[in-house]
């Protein structure tokens, strides 16, 4: 696990980069600021092109780009006060 790790082409820097024992790579992104659908899609495409699976965590009550759901990805929500991460508000 590496903090603030650049992708090989230096297009993106993951908040946390993880390399699994089988060689699969993950980029964990804790997003606090607003991202438009276009901004999120650009970041997601860069990770996909680099062979990296991106996983996004959003603060509670965040305006999550709708493209995440259209791409079939989970929208992970973080409630730091309760130390919980869930894919839907109902799971809190």
PyMOL commands that set and color helices and strands:
alter all, ss='L'
color gray80, all
select helices_A, chain A and resi 37-49+67-70+80-82+89-91
alter helices_A, ss='H'
color red, helices_A
select strands_A, chain A and resi 2-6+13-19+25-31+52-59+76-79+84-86
alter strands_A, ss='S'
color yellow, strands_A
deselect
rebuild
show_as cartoon
